[in-house]
Amino acid sequence: MVRILWVSAGHFFETGYGNMSRDILGYLQDQGYDVYSMSNQITVGMSRGYIMIEGIKTIPMGKDGFYRDILHNVILRYKPDLIMSLWDVWIWYDIRTKINFWRLLKDKLGEDMVKWIPYIPIDAKLWKGSSIVKVLEEAYHMVAMSKFGYNELLRFFRKSDITLIPHHVDTKVFYPKSYSEAVEELDDFLKEKGALQKPIEEALPENNFKLIFVGENISERKDIPRLLRAFKIFLEIVKQNYKDNKDIKLILRTNPEPTPGNSFDLISIIEKLEISKNIVIFGEKMPAQYLNDLYNISDIYVSASRGEGFGIPIVEAMATQKPAVLPDNSAHIEHIKDDDGRETKGWLAKCDNESEVLWTESLQD
């Protein structure tokens, strides 16, 4: 039996990587593979070996949070035939020391080294000599998750070394439903969690125009502050033309408090922009069925991201028949345009990484 070591976020975690890991690991098991998952959400000692979580053999992370300090020992201990990773490539290269993790691993393991297939999010243009390109030279094969990423990889690698497998969304989980049904489910869920400050129907009435963004506040790439600034511009335009903008809401499913790293104090930004009355934040992660409810009570998905390797929340929202307004960069473009280049699933907003996103124009249209 072929043994696969999967390296990513925990398959039991309610994140994009977590949900994709769960689906992929389940599929690989169904195909008869012996799979092990390395999870950065489990921190028990390696001496205890793997633990079973949701039917998957799960190996804890090391001290650095990305497995780099223990992966060679895991390979020697469990002897996988193949390593697959679903992770940002930059974590495998130390910019300060210029150490390429996979090359170092090959040097350590020698003939014990196994083939590595990364499933890669590419969210920006690649360039010759970049750390990403250097790391990927060590891969046995590469899997791109978007057409944008696939085309970027083609600039540096042979077509035979790359496969395109887009992420997917389960339409049995994400699907259209009525506002009343979605509100009832959300209220029950939030009551059970002790997080219902006001009934959803009062906080987000059906006749309000509701925008939604889903994503973690953990880096500059999502650029939630730019989203908030653009939303303020939109509110001002609406007020100028219609005299009232109180019925327009932006729903944020994100963590509003700053965390270690390049995150932001969103509450302070919202207060400085004086848009608190138009913002509704759901701060805790929620199971997919309730996230589906959140999309269903909304009218349109919006983002100001500087780049996406794929953009799972966008497709989740589209599965509930919500259009999207997205920056004209990276994988955003293929979510909006059809094969003939027409914007059939929403609108692309002109923007660059130095200016405000201009999706306000699309919303006016």
N, C-alpha and C positions, 0 to 999 in steps of 0.2 A: 504494500500500500504506500502510495506517495505521501510523504509528510510535508506539510506547508506551514511555515512560521509566518504569521500575519503581524505586521507592526503598524499600529495606528492608535487612535483614541479608543477607549473602551467601547466594545460593542453593545454594552448595556447603558450607555450614556446618551442622553437626549440632545445630541448635537448632529451637525451634518455628517462629520466623520464617523460618529458613533452609530448613527442610523445606517449609513452605507456599509460600515463594517459588519453590522448585524446581518444585513441582507446578503452580503457577499460570503461571509463565513457559513451562513445557513445553506446557501447554494452549494458551496464547495463540499460541505459535509454530505449533502444529498447526493452529490456526484461520486461519493465514496472516498474522498480524500481525508487523511488524518490531519486535522487542523489544530494549531495552537495559536492563541492570540496573546500578544504582548500588550498590556494595557497600562496607560499612564494614569489611570484612576485607581489603581490598586498599589499599595505601598508596603504590603507585608514582606517579610524577609525571604530572600531566594532559597534559604535553607529548607523552607517548607515545600518547595517545588510548586507545581501549578495547582490552581484551585478551579473547581467547576462553577461557572457562572452562565446561566441560561443554556446549559448543555454544551458549553464550549470550554476547552481546557485553557485556562487563563494564567499567564505568567506575569508577575508584578514587575513594575518598572524599577530602574536603578535610582541612584541619588540625583542624577542630573535631570530627570524628568523626560528624557527622550531616548533612553535605553543605551546610549552610546558607551556608557561605562560597563555594561554587563552583557552586551549582545554577543561578544566573542565567547563568553562562558556559556551562554544559552545555546549557542550553536554546537559547542562541544558536548554539552550535556544532553540535548534533545536530538541532535543529528538530523536536522531537517534536510529534505532534498531540494527545497526551494524557499527563498525568502521573498515575500511580497509586502510592499509598504504602501500605505495611503497616508501621505504626509507631505508637508512642504519640503522641497528639496534643500532649501538653504540651511536647514538644521544639521545637515551632514557635512558642513564645511565651516571651519573656524577661521573667520576673516583675519583675526589678529595673528594667529600662528600659521595661517595658510595650510592647515592640516585638512586633507581630504579624508573624511572618516572611512569611506569604503575602501580607499587605497590602503589606508593604515590597517584596516581589518584584514585585507588580503595578505599583507605582509606578516601579520600576527599568525594567521591561520594556515597560510601556505596551501598545501593540497587539501586541507580540511575545509577550505572556503567553499561556499555554495553559491549558486546562481541567484542574482537579485533582480526582481522585476518591480520597479516602482510604478504605482498608479499616481499620475502626477497632475497637480493643479498648476497650470501656468497662467499667471494673471497679468503679465506685462511682457513687453518685448525682450527677447533674449539678445545677448551680444557675445561676440567671440571673446573667449578668455574669462567669461563670468563664472562665478563659483558654481552656479547651477549647471552650466555646460560641462565644467570640469568634473563635477560629481557624476553626472549622467554618463560620462564616458566609461564609468565602471559598471554600468548596468548590462545585464545579459539581454534584456528586452525592455521596452518602455511602453506604457499604456497611457494615452492622453484621454482626458475626460471632456474635452471640448474641441470643436473644430479650430478655434483660435490656438489652443495649446498644441494641437496636432501640426498645424501649419508652422508654428514657431519651431517646433522640434525638427521639422523637415528642412529647415535652413541649415542645420548642423549635423543631422544624422541621416542614415539611409532609410528609405521608405520601409524596407524589409525589417528594420529594427523597431518600428513603431506601429502600434495598433490603436485605433480610436474606439473607445467604449464609453459613450456618454453616461453620466449618472442617470438615475431613473427616479421616478416617484410612484409610489403604490396608489393607484386610483381607487382602490378599495378603502384607503385611509383618507386620501385627499380628494374630495368630490363636492359638488354644489349641494347646499341644503338651504332651507328657509332661514330668514333672520330670526324668527321666533324660536325655532328648534335649536339654532346655534346659541342663542342667548340663554335659553333654559339650561343647556348642558354646561355652558361656561359658568353660570351662576352656581350651579350645584358643585362644580369642581372647585371654585374659589371659596365657597362656604366651607367645604370639607377641609381645605388647606388653611382656613382661618385668614384668608387674604381678600375677602370681599368687603371693600370699604363702602361701596355703593352699588346697587343693582346695575347690571350692564345696560339695561334699557334706559336708565336715567343718565348714566355716564356717557353712553354712546347711542343715543336714540336712532331709530331706523331712518328718520328723515335728515339726519346729519350727513354731510359729505365726509367720508372717512378714508384717509390714506393710511397705509400700514408699511412698516419696515420691520424685518426680522433679522437679527444678527447680533453677535457678541461684541461688546465694547472692550476689545482687548488689543487693538492696534490702530495705527493711523490709516491703514488701508481702507477700512470700511468708511472712514471719515464721517462719522455721525454728526460732529459739529457742523460740517458743511451742509449736511442734510437739514439741520435745524435752521441754519442761516437762510437756506433756500426756501424753507417753509415760511419763515418770517416775511420774506419778500413776497411770496404768494399771498399771504394773509393781507399784506398792505395793498396789493393790487386789487384783491377782492373788495376790500373796504373802500377803495377809491371808486370802484365801479358800481358796487351794490350797497354801500354804506354800512353793511354789517357782515362780520365774518365769524360770529360766535358759533355758528353751526358747522364749522369746519374743524375737524379733529385729525391729529396725527397720532396714530397708535404705534408705540415702540415696544417690541418684545425684545428687550435687551437688559443688561445689567447697568443701571444708571450710575453707580458709584465707581470711582477709579480703583483699579487693581494694579498690582506691580507690573511694570512694563509701560507700553505706550497707549494707555487708555485715558479716558477723559472723565472729568466731573460733570456729567451731563446735567445734573440738577442745577448747578451754578450757571452753566451756559444758558439753560432754558430761562432761568430767572433774569439773567442779564439781558436776554433778548426780549423779555416781557411777553412771553408766549405761553406761560404756564397754564392758562385757562383753555388752551387749545391742544394740550398734550395729555395723552393718557398712556402711562407706562405699566407694562406687565414685566416686573423685574425678575421673576423666577422662571426657570425653564419649565416647560409643560409637555406632557405626553402628546404625541402626534394628533390624536383625535381631538384634543382641545385646541391645538394650534390650527387645525382645520376649521374649528368653529370661529377662531379669531379672523382667519381669512374671509370666512363667509359673512361676517358682519361688516366687513370693509368694502370699499368701492374700487380701490386701485392700489397697486403695489408701487412703492417708490424707493429709489436708492440714490446715493451720491457716491458710491464706492469708486475708488481709484482704479480698481481692477478686480475681476473675479475669475478664478480658475474654472468655475462652473456656475455657481449661484443657485444652490438647491431651493432656498425659500422662494425664489422667483418662479420656479417650475411648480412648486407646491401651490402658490397662489394662482397660477394659471390653470392648474387642475381644478380649481374651484370656479373657473371662468372669470377670473379677475384680470384685466389688462395691467400692463406695467409701464412705468416711465423710468427709463434707465439712462445712465451716461453712455455716450457712444464710444465705449472702449471694450477691449478684451472679449470675454464670452458673452457679454451683454448683447452684442450685436446679433448673434445667431438666435438668441431667445426672441428677439423682436422681428427680425426680417425673415421672409421666406426665401426659397432657393432663387427666386427672381429678383431679390433685393428689395421687395416691398415690405413696408412696416405694417404687418398684418396682426400682430399680437400686442400692440401697444405703440409706444413712441420712444425714439432715441433723442436724448437731449445733448446739445452741443456743450462740451465742457472740456477743460484740461485740468491738470493737477495744480494749476496756479490760480484758478478762478472759481467762482461760484458755479454750481451746476445750474443749467438754465432749463430745467424741466418745468419751471413755472410757465413758460411759453406753451408747452404742450398741454398743460392742465387748463390754460385759458381756452385753447382750441376745443 
